[in-house]
Amino acid sequence: MADQGLYPNNQAVPRVLIVDDFDTNLILLNRLVKQLGMQPIAANGGREALELFKQHRPDLVITDVCMQDLDGIELTRQIKVLSGDQFVPVILATASNEEKLLEDSLDVGWDAFIHRPFSLNLMKGKIHSMLRFAHMHQTTQQLIEAREREEQLAEQLFSNAVEQANVNDPRLTFYKKPAATFSGDVLLSARRLDGELFFLLGDFTGHGLTTTVGALPLSETFRAMVNKGYDAHHILDQINRKLRKLLPVNMFLALAMVAISSDGQLVRVWNAGLPDVLLLRTDGAVEHIPSENPPLGILESVQHFTAFSTTLEEGDRLLLCSDGVIEARDLAGELFGEGRLLACFTPDQDSLTQCLQDSLQSFTSGEAQGDDISMIEFQAAPATDLMPTGFCPISQSSAEALPGSWRWSLELEGPDLASANPVAQAMGFLLETEGRSERWDPVFTILTELYVNALDHGVLGLDSALKHSAEGFMQYFQQREARLQNLTTGSVQLNLKLTRLSDDHHRLDIRVIDSGEGFNVKKVLQQQAQQQEHSQLMGRGIKLVSSLCSSVEYFDQGNGVHVVYEAV
């Protein structure tokens, strides 16, 4: 009897297809197969054998080589095609001793070769070994399929944990096509309380399961820092510190991160090791934003990282892509390259990512994907709906304060102004004390505008008039970075006082004082009132704060401001 545990499908009676146009050989092999406890299926030629193979799906094929209608070599080739992913071993039996016959038949996929005349014991050994090999192949395939299913499930759960919390913004389009089950590329987005939008494309070294070691800490750090109100530079610094601590020495993260102002007009881009970030203007001009910073996880600090800053007009489009796009290859080994990528950059293009998907599919048709392919497209458009809503300032109340009021203050001096983030610290204390609630969301915007004005104009002495144009805006940020790096003097004080007027009514007094020379408050407010009907890149902060607060008052020649926010 056949050994049931060693054959494909654990069949009690394995089926063996015997092919020979000489009856004596058929009778001999039929008897041998029956002696082994297996079921023989006889065919007098190659074409009959193909039909019997389709009908019975045997576990093993023994075929003569020289047959008149269809020789054993071509029969083997067609059987291997019909078998698909299933492994069906084929034993070639022939009286020929020509070495050239063996050489010519190697590529058809036969699995064993035996010369006639052969001993019955040798054929028995061939049959047993081939069926055992087929059984091991099937077991291995089942294990591989089970592992692939587990990997797919793990990847789905992992992707949900990493990317499911991305902010839903109609201006953003994400596309990712992994080269393996697990992708080394990470696409993240989050929105700060003041409406500023952050998104990034990260590409870890290599691809596959090992690259996921940094994806979870990257996403957790990114979202936590954005939610706490930190600016882009602090976010990058914290991500770098985390990855440098966790990643092996031969692994790093190439990354491009973008910060878009809440009104969608201002953009800053940090490129650290990715291909050029591309900006398509509505007039068809394409601006390249190259990598000017090393990947994350290598240096101890990102203090000297530089950013590209400019303004956007409605319809402008920004594209981030991993190197898997330009390094995709066709069947001849040619790279997709930047030229084919730029061919999609025309003003009439509805979607850059869709155009690139179609172009890549056409270019690489039939070639295995060598690296992860990822893209993020941002289309500039108004985002007024992203500003704090549902808040209407009310007049200051003279109601008697209830118990539970508190004060919080912080003063930063000199170099600390370049590294600390007092807004995030203030918001952290407020939310920890009062609990997270939508009614506190506008406070982040108020604190940010007041602190940035105090630092930029009071301490650093920057001129807002520079922000009248895109070129001036870039010059403004260049001056800001240079002055922050050389800052040794100056200070900013931030003071908060919360008064409970009722269970549902809280008054928050905010005072910000800087060490600057101040400004002519009356003159500046008159100029802004005259410019109210024009789209300006400067002067928006005071108007925004005024719309959110019940009162705004400047003192000490303009280097101090006191605002009142009432949460109801």
KEROMAR-450943 format. One line per field, with one value per residue (C-alpha): z, x, y; chain. Coordinates in Angstrom, 3 decimals. Layout:
BEGIN
up <- c(Z / ...)
east <- c(X / ...)
north <- c(Y / ...)
c <- c(A / ...)
END
This chain:
BEGIN
up <- c(0.000 / -0.546 / 2.367 / 2.827 / 4.721 / 2.104 / -1.053 / -2.440 / -1.023 / 1.439 / -0.995 / -0.117 / -3.794 / -5.697 / -9.431 / -11.865 / -15.565 / -17.706 / -21.310 / -23.930 / -27.487 / -26.950 / -25.258 / -23.543 / -21.688 / -20.668 / -19.276 / -17.326 / -15.704 / -15.031 / -13.075 / -11.174 / -10.180 / -8.963 / -6.891 / -5.152 / -4.240 / -6.646 / -9.459 / -12.997 / -15.847 / -19.227 / -22.436 / -25.791 / -26.915 / -25.998 / -27.182 / -25.351 / -22.280 / -22.329 / -22.334 / -19.523 / -17.544 / -17.772 / -16.790 / -13.851 / -12.619 / -11.703 / -8.969 / -11.103 / -14.820 / -16.305 / -20.051 / -22.856 / -24.808 / -28.380 / -29.460 / -32.886 / -32.219 / -29.422 / -27.936 / -24.213 / -24.104 / -25.603 / -23.488 / -20.370 / -21.400 / -21.820 / -18.590 / -16.630 / -18.121 / -17.281 / -13.720 / -12.925 / -9.278 / -8.476 / -8.627 / -10.676 / -11.082 / -14.487 / -14.999 / -18.496 / -19.552 / -22.728 / -24.306 / -25.873 / -24.479 / -26.291 / -23.952 / -26.341 / -25.677 / -21.973 / -22.642 / -25.042 / -22.622 / -19.463 / -19.911 / -20.219 / -16.499 / -16.199 / -12.688 / -13.152 / -15.992 / -16.255 / -18.978 / -20.380 / -19.613 / -15.921 / -12.806 / -11.143 / -7.811 / -9.406 / -10.883 / -7.529 / -5.871 / -8.485 / -8.038 / -4.234 / -4.166 / -6.680 / -4.786 / -1.494 / -3.114 / -4.467 / -0.988 / 0.565 / -2.157 / -1.457 / 2.304 / 1.770 / -0.553 / 2.045 / 4.701 / 2.377 / 1.596 / 5.298 / 6.029 / 3.217 / 4.631 / 8.076 / 6.624 / 4.707 / 7.860 / 9.876 / 7.194 / 7.149 / 10.937 / 10.855 / 8.092 / 10.007 / 13.094 / 11.154 / 8.467 / 9.327 / 11.549 / 8.639 / 8.355 / 5.670 / 3.497 / -0.048 / -1.201 / -0.494 / -2.666 / -1.385 / -3.490 / -2.339 / -4.157 / -2.048 / -3.649 / -0.955 / 1.523 / 3.948 / 2.621 / 3.711 / 2.712 / 5.163 / 4.219 / 7.101 / 7.553 / 10.554 / 11.268 / 14.127 / 16.242 / 14.388 / 11.064 / 9.793 / 7.730 / 7.982 / 5.734 / 5.024 / 2.869 / 4.521 / 2.855 / 5.173 / 3.919 / 1.933 / 1.861 / 3.416 / 7.022 / 8.484 / 7.383 / 9.572 / 12.726 / 12.460 / 10.970 / 14.205 / 16.289 / 13.323 / 13.067 / 16.829 / 17.260 / 14.254 / 15.392 / 19.046 / 18.213 / 15.789 / 18.263 / 20.989 / 18.710 / 17.976 / 14.862 / 11.985 / 13.151 / 16.597 / 14.984 / 12.760 / 15.664 / 17.845 / 15.007 / 14.375 / 18.058 / 18.282 / 15.121 / 15.974 / 19.250 / 17.763 / 14.273 / 13.597 / 12.412 / 8.767 / 8.602 / 8.159 / 6.923 / 3.811 / 4.276 / 2.844 / 5.154 / 4.190 / 6.328 / 4.777 / 6.549 / 7.516 / 4.615 / 2.139 / 0.968 / 2.671 / 2.293 / 3.796 / 2.592 / 4.272 / 1.948 / 3.659 / 1.175 / -1.169 / -4.898 / -5.721 / -4.427 / -7.448 / -7.471 / -10.554 / -10.950 / -12.726 / -15.604 / -16.246 / -14.576 / -12.505 / -9.442 / -8.039 / -4.287 / -3.949 / -0.891 / 1.108 / 4.334 / 5.251 / 6.031 / 9.586 / 12.113 / 11.238 / 12.863 / 16.535 / 15.712 / 12.855 / 14.108 / 10.783 / 8.552 / 5.918 / 4.467 / 1.185 / 1.701 / -0.781 / -1.362 / -3.211 / -5.502 / -5.975 / -8.444 / -7.718 / -7.086 / -5.000 / -5.554 / -3.186 / -4.418 / -3.286 / -5.359 / -6.361 / -8.958 / -10.924 / -10.373 / -11.736 / -14.631 / -17.788 / -19.190 / -20.820 / -17.494 / -18.443 / -15.632 / -15.640 / -14.859 / -14.175 / -17.816 / -17.921 / -14.524 / -15.705 / -18.790 / -16.492 / -15.275 / -17.521 / -16.278 / -17.849 / -15.932 / -13.604 / -11.344 / -11.245 / -9.257 / -11.683 / -14.690 / -13.082 / -12.179 / -15.785 / -17.127 / -14.726 / -15.517 / -19.239 / -18.842 / -16.448 / -17.934 / -17.265 / -15.087 / -11.368 / -9.080 / -7.441 / -4.821 / -3.066 / -5.096 / -3.133 / -3.935 / -2.208 / -4.222 / -2.702 / -4.700 / -3.335 / -2.589 / 0.042 / 3.363 / 5.293 / 6.612 / 8.523 / 10.773 / 14.266 / 13.955 / 16.313 / 18.441 / 18.868 / 21.159 / 23.858 / 25.929 / 29.093 / 32.003 / 35.380 / 37.124 / 40.338 / 39.960 / 41.243 / 43.058 / 40.919 / 39.080 / 38.244 / 36.751 / 34.518 / 33.273 / 31.414 / 30.389 / 27.741 / 27.176 / 24.535 / 22.896 / 24.563 / 22.239 / 19.290 / 20.738 / 23.113 / 22.206 / 24.911 / 22.988 / 23.176 / 26.880 / 27.608 / 25.678 / 27.442 / 30.852 / 29.780 / 28.397 / 31.275 / 33.770 / 31.976 / 29.829 / 26.052 / 24.476 / 21.175 / 22.998 / 23.740 / 20.095 / 19.272 / 22.166 / 20.219 / 17.324 / 19.676 / 21.534 / 18.316 / 16.655 / 19.753 / 20.480 / 16.868 / 16.644 / 19.896 / 18.786 / 15.116 / 15.342 / 18.970 / 19.609 / 16.118 / 14.569 / 11.330 / 8.962 / 8.052 / 4.811 / 3.395 / 3.212 / 0.477 / -2.167 / -2.516 / -2.893 / 0.160 / 2.092 / 1.426 / 2.396 / 5.601 / 6.679 / 5.710 / 7.911 / 10.696 / 10.685 / 10.578 / 13.481 / 15.593 / 15.224 / 16.428 / 19.166 / 22.530 / 24.087 / 24.283 / 26.103 / 25.774 / 28.687 / 28.380 / 31.093 / 31.365 / 33.943 / 33.950 / 35.832 / 36.317 / 35.993 / 35.899 / 35.117 / 31.399 / 31.229 / 31.601 / 30.958 / 29.875 / 30.121 / 28.011 / 28.280 / 26.056 / 26.664 / 24.635 / 25.155 / 21.817 / 21.098 / 20.393 / 17.505 / 16.731 / 17.455 / 16.171 / 12.875 / 12.195 / 12.915 / 10.579 / 7.781 / 8.197 / 8.108 / 4.781 / 3.355 / 4.549 / 1.056 / -0.412 / -0.052 / 2.087 / 3.412 / 6.299 / 9.081 / 9.310 / 12.875 / 14.652 / 12.690 / 13.427 / 17.143 / 17.262 / 15.672 / 18.334 / 21.443 / 23.246 / 23.734 / 22.493 / 24.178 / 23.494 / 26.127 / 26.810 / 23.312 / 21.640 / 23.096 / 25.387 / 24.516 / 26.690 / 25.174 / 26.695 / 25.387 / 26.771 / 26.497 / 26.769)
east <- c(0.000 / 1.071 / 2.367 / -0.582 / 1.239 / 3.890 / 1.959 / 0.215 / -3.247 / -2.719 / -4.480 / -4.714 / -4.216 / -1.933 / -2.656 / 0.213 / -0.128 / 1.959 / 2.629 / 4.208 / 3.284 / 4.862 / 2.389 / 5.015 / 6.385 / 2.853 / 2.051 / 5.337 / 4.888 / 1.169 / 2.058 / 4.797 / 2.521 / -0.179 / 2.412 / 3.165 / -0.503 / -1.112 / -3.621 / -2.145 / -3.655 / -2.393 / -1.997 / -0.726 / 0.610 / 1.244 / -2.042 / -4.121 / -1.992 / -2.882 / -6.603 / -6.218 / -4.130 / -6.882 / -9.501 / -7.764 / -5.150 / -2.617 / 0.002 / 2.893 / 3.677 / 6.025 / 6.508 / 8.578 / 10.584 / 10.287 / 6.633 / 5.132 / 2.226 / 3.714 / 7.136 / 7.760 / 9.667 / 6.813 / 4.317 / 6.297 / 6.300 / 2.509 / 1.890 / 3.930 / 1.809 / -1.438 / -0.217 / 0.062 / 1.065 / 0.591 / 3.776 / 3.320 / 6.652 / 7.503 / 9.887 / 11.312 / 12.084 / 14.059 / 16.472 / 18.459 / 21.926 / 22.420 / 23.659 / 22.290 / 18.779 / 19.248 / 20.640 / 17.838 / 15.147 / 16.404 / 14.251 / 10.942 / 10.870 / 11.180 / 12.121 / 13.847 / 15.439 / 15.822 / 17.451 / 15.982 / 16.468 / 16.069 / 15.694 / 12.282 / 13.830 / 15.360 / 11.984 / 10.269 / 12.819 / 12.236 / 8.467 / 8.616 / 11.164 / 9.215 / 5.931 / 7.601 / 9.163 / 5.731 / 4.250 / 6.988 / 6.489 / 2.746 / 3.319 / 5.832 / 3.413 / 0.661 / 2.963 / 3.972 / 0.332 / -0.545 / 2.354 / 1.278 / -2.265 / -0.890 / 1.396 / -1.503 / -3.614 / -0.702 / -0.024 / -3.686 / -3.730 / -0.373 / -1.440 / -4.613 / -2.566 / -0.128 / -2.194 / -5.894 / -5.777 / -4.683 / -6.744 / -9.420 / -8.613 / -10.047 / -6.943 / -4.743 / -4.362 / -2.357 / -1.106 / 0.999 / 1.931 / 4.222 / 6.863 / 6.219 / 3.436 / 4.904 / 5.841 / 8.842 / 7.012 / 4.822 / 2.257 / 0.988 / -1.128 / -2.442 / -3.943 / -2.961 / -5.606 / -5.029 / -5.847 / -2.263 / -1.959 / 1.076 / 1.790 / 4.853 / 6.136 / 8.757 / 10.857 / 12.741 / 15.849 / 14.845 / 11.354 / 9.442 / 8.794 / 12.070 / 11.281 / 8.166 / 10.266 / 10.284 / 6.828 / 4.846 / 7.091 / 7.229 / 3.441 / 2.926 / 5.529 / 4.279 / 0.641 / 1.444 / 3.638 / 1.084 / -1.774 / 0.228 / 0.750 / 4.467 / 5.888 / 7.467 / 11.059 / 10.281 / 8.316 / 11.267 / 13.686 / 11.605 / 11.133 / 14.882 / 15.671 / 13.200 / 14.423 / 18.092 / 17.449 / 15.378 / 16.731 / 19.722 / 22.866 / 22.342 / 18.778 / 17.487 / 14.465 / 14.392 / 11.554 / 9.778 / 7.466 / 5.152 / 3.387 / 0.444 / -1.032 / -4.697 / -5.698 / -3.751 / -1.600 / 1.742 / 3.814 / 7.077 / 8.827 / 11.611 / 13.254 / 15.587 / 16.798 / 13.819 / 13.681 / 12.857 / 9.493 / 7.793 / 5.537 / 3.351 / 2.117 / -1.130 / 0.825 / 2.657 / 5.950 / 7.520 / 9.633 / 12.035 / 12.576 / 15.696 / 16.911 / 19.084 / 19.064 / 20.341 / 17.832 / 16.527 / 17.994 / 21.617 / 22.568 / 22.096 / 20.164 / 18.252 / 19.088 / 20.597 / 17.904 / 16.696 / 13.216 / 11.858 / 9.153 / 6.793 / 3.187 / 0.512 / -2.292 / -5.484 / -4.819 / -1.088 / -0.111 / 2.613 / 3.883 / 5.955 / 7.166 / 9.491 / 12.484 / 10.520 / 8.786 / 11.785 / 13.740 / 11.006 / 12.326 / 10.855 / 11.592 / 14.788 / 16.050 / 15.579 / 14.669 / 11.361 / 13.352 / 12.499 / 11.696 / 8.691 / 7.609 / 7.685 / 5.654 / 2.602 / 3.205 / 0.848 / -1.689 / -4.614 / -3.798 / -6.671 / -4.546 / -0.770 / -0.923 / -3.372 / -1.297 / 1.823 / 0.036 / -1.058 / 2.384 / 4.169 / 1.816 / 2.363 / 6.150 / 6.739 / 4.179 / 5.381 / 8.357 / 8.401 / 8.280 / 11.667 / 10.785 / 7.812 / 6.039 / 4.385 / 3.071 / 1.273 / -0.393 / -1.657 / -3.842 / -3.959 / -7.484 / -9.215 / -9.668 / -11.791 / -13.885 / -10.843 / -10.744 / -12.306 / -16.081 / -18.977 / -17.413 / -18.897 / -17.050 / -19.249 / -18.812 / -16.778 / -18.828 / -18.809 / -20.114 / -18.431 / -15.658 / -16.142 / -13.518 / -11.012 / -9.314 / -5.609 / -2.584 / 0.222 / 3.260 / 6.510 / 9.405 / 11.959 / 15.245 / 17.993 / 18.792 / 15.772 / 13.550 / 14.989 / 14.427 / 11.450 / 7.762 / 5.823 / 2.534 / 2.585 / 3.480 / 0.664 / -1.876 / -0.692 / -1.310 / -4.696 / -6.000 / -4.590 / -6.309 / -9.607 / -9.908 / -9.835 / -12.781 / -13.497 / -14.106 / -10.378 / -9.320 / -9.270 / -6.847 / -4.094 / -4.550 / -4.597 / -1.441 / 0.388 / -0.351 / 0.541 / 3.744 / 4.948 / 4.308 / 6.215 / 9.166 / 9.355 / 8.660 / 9.413 / 12.595 / 13.930 / 12.851 / 11.504 / 9.508 / 6.028 / 6.116 / 8.459 / 5.493 / 3.768 / 5.122 / 6.317 / 9.936 / 9.627 / 8.036 / 11.053 / 13.388 / 11.379 / 11.909 / 15.568 / 16.124 / 14.114 / 16.220 / 19.472 / 18.492 / 17.228 / 20.530 / 22.456 / 20.011 / 21.699 / 19.458 / 15.783 / 12.843 / 9.151 / 6.730 / 3.532 / 0.887 / -2.475 / -5.192 / -8.390 / -11.463 / -14.545 / -17.660 / -20.091 / -20.017 / -20.318 / -18.573 / -14.801 / -12.782 / -9.149 / -6.909 / -3.739 / -0.857 / 2.235 / 5.122 / 8.337 / 11.600 / 11.354 / 10.978 / 7.256 / 5.387 / 2.878 / -0.287 / -2.720 / -0.884 / -0.619 / -4.298 / -5.296 / -3.106 / -4.647 / -8.158 / -7.360 / -5.970 / -8.893 / -10.352 / -7.057 / -5.499 / -2.419 / 0.166 / 0.898 / -1.258 / -3.616 / -2.651 / -4.154 / -7.401 / -7.683 / -7.039 / -9.566 / -12.215 / -11.716 / -11.404 / -13.860 / -11.154 / -7.628 / -5.534 / -1.918 / 0.219 / 3.833 / 4.228 / 2.982 / 5.415 / 2.693 / -0.763 / -3.675 / -6.536 / -9.630 / -11.082 / -14.414 / -15.269 / -18.972)
north <- c(0.000 / 3.597 / 5.648 / 8.045 / 10.773 / 11.434 / 12.253 / 15.345 / 16.039 / 13.129 / 10.815 / 7.115 / 6.226 / 8.629 / 8.821 / 8.225 / 9.075 / 6.679 / 7.752 / 5.445 / 4.441 / 0.969 / -1.439 / -3.560 / -0.517 / 0.527 / -2.930 / -3.053 / 0.364 / -0.257 / -3.395 / -1.564 / 1.319 / -1.099 / -2.979 / 0.309 / 0.686 / 3.554 / 4.112 / 3.990 / 6.035 / 4.826 / 6.887 / 5.578 / 8.972 / 12.555 / 14.054 / 11.461 / 12.100 / 15.819 / 15.045 / 12.502 / 15.003 / 17.644 / 15.052 / 13.309 / 15.849 / 13.107 / 13.484 / 12.167 / 11.727 / 9.107 / 9.606 / 8.229 / 10.831 / 9.563 / 9.332 / 9.937 / 12.352 / 14.499 / 13.796 / 13.647 / 16.941 / 18.986 / 17.031 / 17.973 / 21.653 / 21.696 / 19.760 / 22.301 / 25.088 / 23.238 / 22.580 / 26.293 / 26.789 / 23.098 / 21.039 / 17.834 / 16.000 / 14.527 / 11.550 / 11.167 / 7.561 / 6.872 / 4.412 / 7.270 / 8.031 / 11.315 / 14.072 / 16.682 / 15.401 / 16.121 / 19.574 / 20.516 / 19.402 / 21.103 / 24.227 / 22.352 / 21.574 / 17.789 / 16.633 / 13.247 / 11.320 / 7.522 / 5.399 / 2.201 / -0.569 / 0.300 / -1.847 / -1.922 / -0.935 / 2.181 / 3.202 / 2.536 / 4.826 / 7.548 / 7.374 / 7.493 / 10.339 / 12.454 / 12.050 / 12.891 / 15.957 / 16.991 / 16.599 / 18.762 / 21.352 / 21.460 / 21.746 / 24.551 / 26.354 / 26.110 / 27.538 / 30.379 / 31.161 / 31.097 / 33.451 / 35.777 / 35.889 / 36.679 / 39.360 / 40.907 / 41.008 / 42.419 / 45.031 / 46.059 / 46.447 / 48.231 / 50.631 / 51.421 / 52.204 / 54.395 / 56.134 / 55.759 / 58.854 / 61.070 / 64.233 / 64.217 / 67.239 / 67.456 / 69.333 / 66.288 / 63.175 / 60.182 / 57.273 / 54.315 / 51.091 / 48.858 / 46.654 / 44.021 / 43.322 / 45.851 / 49.271 / 51.297 / 54.497 / 56.412 / 59.097 / 61.237 / 64.355 / 66.288 / 69.694 / 71.972 / 73.698 / 76.970 / 75.273 / 74.920 / 71.736 / 69.453 / 66.495 / 64.383 / 61.568 / 59.396 / 56.684 / 54.324 / 52.550 / 49.451 / 47.984 / 45.112 / 44.075 / 45.411 / 48.974 / 49.124 / 49.374 / 53.167 / 53.815 / 53.595 / 55.905 / 58.304 / 58.570 / 58.773 / 61.514 / 63.491 / 63.526 / 64.150 / 67.152 / 68.638 / 68.140 / 69.854 / 72.867 / 72.623 / 74.245 / 72.334 / 72.687 / 71.259 / 68.415 / 67.492 / 67.699 / 65.378 / 62.856 / 62.890 / 62.311 / 59.430 / 57.694 / 58.158 / 56.368 / 53.519 / 52.778 / 50.492 / 52.268 / 51.257 / 52.569 / 56.137 / 58.071 / 60.223 / 62.692 / 65.705 / 67.640 / 70.501 / 73.103 / 74.988 / 78.027 / 77.843 / 80.125 / 77.990 / 80.915 / 80.241 / 77.076 / 75.861 / 72.703 / 70.725 / 68.199 / 65.751 / 63.159 / 62.731 / 63.584 / 67.203 / 68.367 / 69.954 / 73.011 / 73.475 / 77.045 / 77.863 / 79.424 / 76.122 / 77.064 / 74.278 / 75.085 / 72.476 / 72.176 / 69.975 / 68.119 / 70.487 / 68.462 / 64.963 / 62.173 / 61.864 / 59.480 / 60.290 / 63.621 / 64.444 / 67.624 / 69.242 / 72.730 / 73.774 / 72.305 / 74.765 / 75.201 / 76.501 / 79.141 / 80.746 / 81.778 / 79.833 / 80.904 / 78.954 / 76.139 / 75.783 / 72.166 / 70.592 / 67.024 / 64.891 / 61.493 / 58.727 / 57.647 / 54.548 / 56.745 / 58.007 / 54.763 / 52.468 / 50.346 / 48.852 / 45.381 / 46.692 / 48.077 / 51.751 / 54.180 / 56.062 / 59.193 / 62.810 / 63.600 / 61.272 / 62.570 / 66.195 / 65.283 / 65.178 / 68.743 / 70.682 / 73.272 / 71.381 / 68.187 / 67.282 / 65.086 / 64.773 / 61.520 / 59.901 / 60.953 / 59.478 / 56.243 / 55.778 / 56.678 / 54.306 / 51.438 / 51.881 / 52.223 / 49.290 / 46.878 / 43.329 / 44.313 / 43.481 / 46.517 / 47.091 / 49.706 / 51.276 / 53.966 / 56.778 / 60.259 / 63.137 / 65.905 / 69.152 / 71.517 / 75.050 / 76.269 / 78.404 / 76.679 / 79.141 / 76.262 / 75.048 / 78.107 / 77.883 / 77.986 / 78.209 / 80.965 / 84.406 / 86.853 / 88.323 / 91.436 / 91.233 / 90.088 / 91.785 / 88.662 / 87.619 / 85.077 / 81.547 / 79.462 / 77.536 / 80.401 / 80.054 / 81.856 / 80.567 / 82.451 / 81.881 / 84.117 / 83.168 / 84.970 / 84.971 / 81.611 / 79.921 / 81.942 / 80.031 / 76.552 / 76.626 / 76.543 / 78.402 / 78.160 / 74.368 / 74.551 / 77.000 / 74.907 / 71.780 / 73.366 / 74.766 / 71.468 / 69.442 / 71.729 / 72.390 / 69.265 / 68.998 / 70.816 / 72.563 / 75.824 / 76.051 / 75.568 / 79.322 / 79.905 / 78.192 / 80.609 / 83.608 / 82.531 / 81.702 / 85.039 / 87.069 / 85.166 / 85.186 / 88.956 / 89.519 / 87.395 / 88.358 / 92.063 / 92.899 / 90.910 / 90.164 / 93.455 / 91.923 / 94.103 / 92.786 / 94.781 / 92.114 / 89.737 / 91.737 / 89.319 / 85.725 / 86.878 / 89.088 / 86.264 / 84.029 / 86.874 / 87.358 / 83.747 / 83.787 / 86.831 / 85.201 / 82.012 / 83.980 / 86.262 / 83.367 / 81.520 / 84.579 / 85.585 / 86.294 / 88.967 / 89.858 / 88.301 / 87.448 / 87.026 / 84.993 / 85.249 / 83.473 / 84.031 / 81.990 / 83.199 / 81.008 / 83.150 / 80.209 / 76.505 / 77.283 / 80.648 / 81.064 / 84.192 / 83.832 / 86.917 / 86.660 / 89.111 / 88.968 / 91.371 / 91.575 / 93.476 / 95.278 / 98.970 / 98.700 / 100.363 / 103.082 / 101.105 / 103.747 / 104.192 / 100.446 / 99.836 / 102.683 / 101.246 / 97.817 / 99.247 / 100.954 / 97.671 / 95.561 / 95.036 / 93.816 / 90.361 / 90.890 / 88.480 / 90.858 / 92.201 / 89.247 / 88.361 / 91.382 / 91.109 / 87.399 / 87.847 / 90.690 / 88.470 / 85.786 / 87.968 / 90.195 / 92.827 / 93.592 / 96.266 / 97.335 / 99.022 / 100.106 / 101.635 / 98.474 / 95.926 / 94.594 / 93.290 / 92.174 / 90.192 / 88.624 / 85.381 / 84.218 / 80.533 / 79.767)
c <- c(A / A / A / A / A / A / A / A / A / A / A / A / A / A / A / A / A / A / A / A / A / A / A / A / A / A / A / A / A / A / A / A / A / A / A / A / A / A / A / A / A / A / A / A / A / A / A / A / A / A / A / A / A / A / A / A / A / A / A / A / A / A / A / A / A / A / A / A / A / A / A / A / A / A / A / A / A / A / A / A / A / A / A / A / A / A / A / A / A / A / A / A / A / A / A / A / A / A / A / A / A / A / A / A / A / A / A / A / A / A / A / A / A / A / A / A / A / A / A / A / A / A / A / A / A / A / A / A / A / A / A / A / A / A / A / A / A / A / A / A / A / A / A / A / A / A / A / A / A / A / A / A / A / A / A / A / A / A / A / A / A / A / A / A / A / A / A / A / A / A / A / A / A / A / A / A / A / A / A / A / A / A / A / A / A / A / A / A / A / A / A / A / A / A / A / A / A / A / A / A / A / A / A / A / A / A / A / A / A / A / A / A / A / A / A / A / A / A / A / A / A / A / A / A / A / A / A / A / A / A / A / A / A / A / A / A / A / A / A / A / A / A / A / A / A / A / A / A / A / A / A / A / A / A / A / A / A / A / A / A / A / A / A / A / A / A / A / A / A / A / A / A / A / A / A / A / A / A / A / A / A / A / A / A / A / A / A / A / A / A / A / A / A / A / A / A / A / A / A / A / A / A / A / A / A / A / A / A / A / A / A / A / A / A / A / A / A / A / A / A / A / A / A / A / A / A / A / A / A / A / A / A / A / A / A / A / A / A / A / A / A / A / A / A / A / A / A / A / A / A / A / A / A / A / A / A / A / A / A / A / A / A / A / A / A / A / A / A / A / A / A / A / A / A / A / A / A / A / A / A / A / A / A / A / A / A / A / A / A / A / A / A / A / A / A / A / A / A / A / A / A / A / A / A / A / A / A / A / A / A / A / A / A / A / A / A / A / A / A / A / A / A / A / A / A / A / A / A / A / A / A / A / A / A / A / A / A / A / A / A / A / A / A / A / A / A / A / A / A / A / A / A / A / A / A / A / A / A / A / A / A / A / A / A / A / A / A / A / A / A / A / A / A / A / A / A / A / A / A / A / A / A / A / A / A / A / A / A / A / A / A / A / A / A / A / A / A / A / A / A / A / A / A / A / A / A / A / A / A / A / A / A / A / A / A / A / A / A / A / A / A / A / A / A / A / A / A / A / A / A / A / A / A / A / A / A / A / A / A / A / A / A / A / A / A / A / A / A / A / A / A / A / A / A / A / A / A / A / A / A / A / A / A / A / A / A / A / A)
END
